[in-house]
């Protein structure tokens, strides 16, 4: 597990409720990165975070090669021949370089990817030539307008020797994996994925599949959090439901902290008589962040328990979903060694109205985009309750209303953040 980070002084702040930007800034600049590195087979490395820079040991491609099926020649021979045909003196296929010197005044039949003979500097596409057999000897007539160097991929054209192919902190996509494979890389040194213990909380919460008594609710977060954790690069570990018992909460958090890098709870983040997580965290750990000026998600908190980091999410599913994407993702990115890239915001016109919005608070509405007469229009789910999973099902993104906004009229410019920006599809 990670060494106990010293974060107290780093997280001191003088505001009762942090703004969204301040909370993200604290997480992405002050959370320590795990230093465990492991070798991962390239075939299994998609989504993993590179732990050490990977550089090219040789240029890619390693040799000049033909970009098309056609004929390789010296441009000087093309200039000399004029309208006269040229003999085809050899044939070169991919993986089979020419084994003899190229005969001046002739062309070489060549195929895509094949090494271009050293003496040749131009390749003409086969569709652009006229070919004939004269006395059993193949000849071609070249078109006008051939340019020197055409249809040749130079050695190192994609990547030069010693160039960095994947930097430490890069989360590997299929594109990076292809680049690494083209360099002959078989295994990649990657940061170990953070182990995340996650709890639901509350005596009223029941796992799906069990009988539901009056006053109880099924645990929706248990089906959502593991997928969100995996998307963010962590390894989810279900640690059950925390009952409304201070002693039980204390024991469970301590035990989870011994074998996990992050302890994540949903629910119990307020200061009600049956909400013990805040007081237990203050007793056995440290609380670095609590109460943010964001809706939904105001009671979210961050701290540490012994050697593990701690994040306490609200209990309502919508708030869990929003807070995890906005704050859990950058936290796990930092913890897992990934370079954090804020989600892209797209300015669009609002297709709805909000007569009054509280200032000094950022709000994230669930919504989608529609085509309007003058471009894209953002529409919001008609109801805003943080327990409405139906709003998450209907949404393809968040409509972000910054702190200074006090109202929204149809046609007002708003920022739309697609869920795909968080890797949710």
C-alpha positions in Angstrom: 0.0 0.0 0.0 0.9 3.6 -0.3 3.0 5.4 2.4 1.0 7.7 4.6 0.8 11.1 2.8 1.4 14.2 4.8 -1.4 16.4 3.5 -2.7 18.5 6.4 -0.8 21.7 5.7 -1.3 21.4 1.9 -5.1 21.2 2.3 -5.7 24.0 4.7 -8.1 26.6 3.4 -10.1 29.4 4.8 -13.5 28.9 3.2 -16.5 27.1 4.6 -17.3 25.6 1.2 -14.8 25.2 -1.5 -15.7 26.1 -5.1 -15.6 23.4 -7.7 -12.3 24.7 -9.3 -10.6 25.0 -5.9 -11.6 21.4 -4.9 -10.3 20.0 -8.2 -7.1 22.0 -7.9 -6.4 20.6 -4.4 -7.0 17.1 -5.6 -4.9 17.1 -8.7 -2.0 19.0 -7.2 -1.8 17.6 -3.7 -2.8 13.9 -3.8 0.3 11.7 -3.9 0.9 9.2 -6.7 1.4 5.5 -5.9 5.0 4.5 -6.7 4.3 0.8 -7.4 5.3 -0.1 -10.9 4.5 -3.4 -12.6 5.2 -4.8 -16.1 2.1 -5.4 -18.1 1.8 -7.3 -21.3 0.9 -4.9 -24.1 -2.1 -7.1 -25.1 -3.5 -6.4 -21.6 -2.3 -2.8 -21.2 -5.3 -0.9 -22.6 -6.5 1.7 -20.0 -3.3 1.3 -17.9 -1.1 4.2 -17.0 2.5 4.3 -18.2 4.9 4.4 -15.3 8.1 5.2 -17.2 8.7 7.0 -20.5 8.9 4.6 -23.5 11.3 5.6 -26.3 11.9 4.2 -29.7 15.0 2.0 -29.9 14.9 2.4 -33.7 13.2 4.6 -36.3 9.7 3.7 -37.3 9.4 2.6 -40.1 12.9 1.2 -40.0 13.4 1.4 -43.8 12.1 3.3 -46.8 9.1 1.5 -48.2 6.5 1.8 -50.9 3.2 3.5 -50.0 1.4 1.9 -52.9 1.5 -1.0 -55.3 3.4 0.2 -58.4 6.9 0.6 -59.8 10.1 1.9 -58.2 12.7 3.8 -60.3 15.3 6.5 -60.3 13.7 9.8 -61.1 16.7 10.5 -63.3 15.8 7.5 -65.5 12.2 8.9 -65.8 13.6 12.2 -67.0 15.9 10.5 -69.5 13.3 8.0 -70.9 10.7 10.6 -71.8 8.0 8.7 -73.7 10.1 5.6 -74.2 9.1 2.4 -72.2 11.3 1.1 -69.4 12.0 -2.6 -68.7 10.8 -4.2 -65.5 14.0 -5.8 -64.1 12.9 -7.1 -60.7 10.1 -7.7 -58.3 10.0 -6.7 -54.6 7.3 -7.7 -52.1 6.9 -6.7 -48.4 9.4 -8.6 -46.3 11.5 -9.5 -49.3 14.1 -6.8 -50.2 15.9 -6.7 -53.5 18.9 -9.0 -53.3 20.8 -7.5 -56.2 21.8 -4.0 -57.3 19.1 -2.1 -59.1 19.8 -2.0 -62.9 20.0 1.6 -64.1 17.4 2.5 -66.7 14.9 0.0 -65.5 12.0 -0.1 -63.0 11.2 -2.5 -60.2 7.8 -4.0 -59.6 7.0 -3.2 -56.0 4.2 -3.7 -53.5 2.9 -1.7 -50.6 5.2 -1.9 -47.6 8.1 -3.4 -49.6 11.6 -1.9 -49.1 12.4 0.6 -51.8 15.8 -0.4 -53.5 18.6 1.9 -52.5 19.1 3.4 -55.9 15.4 4.2 -56.4 13.9 7.5 -55.2 10.3 7.4 -56.7 7.4 5.0 -56.9 4.7 5.3 -59.5 1.2 3.9 -58.8 0.4 0.8 -60.9 -2.9 2.5 -62.0 -0.9 5.3 -63.7 1.3 3.2 -66.0 0.7 1.3 -69.2 2.2 -2.2 -69.1 3.0 -4.5 -72.0 5.0 -7.6 -72.7 7.5 -7.5 -75.5 9.3 -10.7 -76.4 8.5 -12.1 -73.0 9.9 -9.0 -71.2 7.6 -6.8 -69.2 7.8 -3.1 -70.0 5.9 0.0 -68.7 5.2 3.4 -70.1 5.2 6.1 -67.4 2.7 8.9 -67.3 3.6 12.6 -67.4 3.7 14.6 -64.3 5.6 12.2 -62.1 7.1 13.9 -59.1 10.5 13.0 -57.5 10.0 11.1 -54.2 6.4 10.3 -54.6 4.7 7.4 -52.9 7.6 6.6 -50.6 7.5 6.4 -46.8 10.9 7.4 -45.4 12.6 5.6 -42.6 11.6 7.3 -39.3 8.8 9.1 -40.9 6.4 8.1 -38.1 8.8 8.0 -35.2 12.5 8.9 -35.1 14.9 6.9 -33.0 14.9 7.9 -29.3 11.6 9.8 -29.7 9.2 9.3 -26.8 6.3 7.0 -27.8 4.4 7.0 -24.5 5.2 9.4 -21.6 4.8 8.5 -18.0 1.3 9.4 -16.9 -0.2 8.5 -20.3 -3.4 6.3 -20.1 -3.0 3.9 -22.9 -5.6 3.9 -25.6 -5.7 1.5 -28.6 -3.7 4.2 -30.5 -0.8 4.2 -28.0 -0.9 0.4 -27.9 -0.5 0.3 -31.7 2.4 2.7 -31.5 4.1 0.7 -28.9 3.6 -2.5 -30.8 5.1 -0.9 -33.9 8.2 -0.3 -31.8 8.4 -4.0 -30.9 7.4 -3.4 -27.2 6.0 -6.5 -25.6 5.6 -5.3 -22.0 5.0 -1.8 -20.5 6.0 -0.6 -17.1 2.8 0.7 -15.7 1.6 2.2 -12.4 -0.2 -0.3 -10.3 -3.9 0.4 -10.3 -5.2 1.9 -7.0 -7.2 -0.6 -4.9 -10.5 1.1 -3.9 -12.6 -0.2 -1.0 -16.2 1.1 -1.4 -19.0 1.1 1.1 -22.7 2.0 1.1 -24.1 3.2 4.4 -27.3 3.3 6.4 -29.6 0.8 8.1 -32.2 1.6 5.4 -30.0 0.4 2.6 -30.6 -3.2 1.3 -28.6 -5.0 -1.4 -30.6 -6.1 -4.5 -32.0 -9.6 -4.4 -33.0 -9.4 -0.7 -36.5 -8.7 0.7 -37.3 -5.1 1.1 -39.1 -4.0 4.3 -41.1 -0.8 4.7 -38.8 2.2 4.9 -35.9 0.5 3.2 -34.4 1.1 -0.2 -32.4 -1.0 -2.6 -28.7 0.0 -2.9 -28.3 1.5 -6.4 -24.8 2.7 -5.7 -23.4 -0.8 -5.4 -24.1 -1.4 -9.1 -22.8 2.0 -10.2 -19.6 2.6 -8.2 -17.6 -0.4 -9.3 -18.0 0.5 -13.0 -17.1 4.2 -12.3 -14.1 3.1 -10.3 -12.9 0.8 -13.2 -13.4 3.6 -15.7 -11.2 5.8 -13.5 -8.5 3.2 -13.5 -9.0 1.7 -10.0 -9.7 -1.8 -8.8 -13.1 -1.8 -7.0 -13.5 -3.9 -3.8 -17.0 -4.2 -2.4 -16.8 -3.9 1.4 -20.5 -4.0 2.1 -22.9 -1.7 3.9 -21.9 0.4 6.9 -24.6 0.2 9.6 -25.7 3.3 11.6 -23.3 2.4 14.4 -20.3 4.5 15.3 -18.3 1.5 16.5 -19.1 -0.5 13.4 -18.1 2.4 11.1 -14.8 2.9 13.0 -13.9 -0.7 12.8 -14.8 -1.1 9.1 -12.9 2.0 7.9 -9.8 1.0 9.9 -9.8 -2.5 8.4 -10.3 -1.2 4.9 -7.5 1.3 5.2 -5.0 -1.5 5.9 -5.2 -3.1 2.5 -6.5 -0.4 0.1 -5.2 2.8 -1.4 -8.6 4.6 -1.3 -11.6 4.1 1.0 -14.8 5.4 -0.7 -18.2 5.7 1.1 -21.6 6.7 -0.2 -24.0 8.2 2.3 -23.6 9.3 5.9 -21.6 12.4 4.9 -23.7 14.9 6.8 -23.8 15.6 10.5 -27.1 14.0 11.5 -27.3 11.9 14.6 -27.1 8.7 12.6 -24.4 10.0 10.2 -21.2 8.8 11.9 -18.7 8.9 9.0 -17.6 12.5 9.5 -17.0 12.2 13.2 -15.3 8.8 12.9 -13.0 10.3 10.2 -12.1 13.1 12.5 -11.4 10.6 15.3 -9.2 8.0 13.4 -8.0 10.0 10.4 -7.9 13.5 8.9 -10.4 15.5 7.1 -8.9 17.8 4.5 -12.0 18.8 2.5 -15.7 18.9 3.4 -18.6 20.8 2.0 -18.3 22.1 -1.5 -20.3 24.8 -3.2 -21.7 22.4 -5.8 -25.2 21.0 -6.5 -25.6 18.1 -6.3 -22.9 17.0 -3.9 -22.5 19.6 -1.2 -21.5 17.3 1.7 -18.7 15.5 -0.2 -15.5 15.1 1.8 -11.9 14.0 1.4 -9.3 13.0 3.9 -7.3 10.0 4.9 -7.5 7.0 7.3 -4.1 5.8 8.3 -2.2 4.9 5.1 -5.2 5.2 2.8 -6.9 8.2 1.3 -10.6 8.6 2.0 -13.5 10.1 -0.1 -17.0 10.4 1.3 -19.7 10.8 -1.3 -23.3 11.8 -0.7 -25.8 8.9 -0.7 -28.2 9.8 -3.4 -27.3 8.1 -6.7 -27.3 11.2 -8.8 -25.0 13.0 -6.4 -22.8 9.9 -6.3 -22.6 9.8 -10.0 -21.9 13.5 -10.4 -19.4 13.8 -7.6 -17.4 10.7 -8.6 -17.0 11.9 -12.2 -16.1 15.5 -11.1 -13.8 14.7 -8.1 -13.3 10.9 -7.9 -11.8 10.7 -11.4 -9.1 13.4 -10.8 -8.3 11.9 -7.4 -7.8 8.4 -8.9 -6.0 9.8 -11.9 -3.5 11.5 -9.6 -3.3 8.5 -7.2 -2.8 6.1 -10.2 -0.1 8.3 -11.9 -2.2 9.5 -14.8 -2.0 13.0 -16.2 -5.3 14.6 -15.5 -7.1 16.3 -18.4 -10.1 18.3 -17.5 -13.3 17.5 -19.4 -13.9 19.6 -22.5 -16.8 22.0 -22.2 -18.8 22.9 -25.3 -20.7 26.2 -25.4 -24.3 25.7 -26.7 -27.6 27.5 -26.4 -29.9 26.7 -23.6 -33.3 25.3 -24.6 -34.8 25.8 -21.2 -35.4 28.5 -18.5 -34.3 28.8 -14.9 -35.9 31.9 -13.4 -33.6 31.9 -10.3 -30.4 30.1 -9.5 -28.4 30.5 -6.3 -25.2 32.4 -7.0 -21.8 31.3 -5.4 -22.8 27.7 -6.2 -22.0 25.7 -9.3 -24.7 23.4 -10.5 -24.6 20.4 -12.8 -27.9 19.6 -14.6 -28.5 16.4 -16.4 -29.3 16.9 -20.0 -28.8 16.2 -23.7 -28.3 18.1 -27.0 -30.8 18.6 -29.7 -30.5 20.2 -33.1 -32.0 23.7 -33.3 -32.5 26.1 -36.2 -29.2 27.8 -35.4 -27.1 25.0 -34.0 -27.1 22.6 -31.0 -29.4 23.3 -28.1 -29.0 21.9 -24.5 -32.1 20.5 -22.9 -32.3 19.6 -19.2 -34.2 16.8 -17.5 -37.4 18.4 -16.3 -36.8 17.4 -12.6 -33.7 18.0 -10.5 -33.9 15.6 -7.6 -30.7 13.9 -6.7 -32.4 10.6 -6.2 -33.8 10.5 -9.8 -31.8 7.8 -11.5 -34.1 8.4 -14.5 -32.3 11.7 -15.0 -29.0 9.8 -15.4 -30.6 7.4 -17.8 -31.9 10.2 -20.0 -28.8 12.3 -20.0 -25.9 12.3 -22.4 -24.0 15.0 -20.4 -23.9 17.7 -17.8 -25.1 21.2 -18.3 -22.7 23.3 -16.1 -24.0 26.5 -14.6 -21.1 28.5 -13.0 -21.2 30.3 -9.7 -21.9 33.7 -11.1 -25.0 32.6 -13.1 -28.3 33.7 -11.4 -30.7 32.7 -14.2 -30.9 31.0 -17.5 -33.1 32.0 -20.4 -33.8 30.1 -23.6 -30.9 31.0 -26.0 -28.5 31.7 -23.1 -25.0 30.3 -23.6 -24.3 27.3 -21.3 -21.5 24.8 -21.2 -22.3 21.2 -22.0 -20.0 18.4 -20.9 -20.6 15.1 -22.7 -20.5 12.0 -20.4 -18.1 10.6 -23.0 -15.5 13.1 -21.7 -15.4 11.1 -18.5 -15.2 7.8 -20.4 -18.9 7.0 -19.7 -20.8 5.8 -22.8 
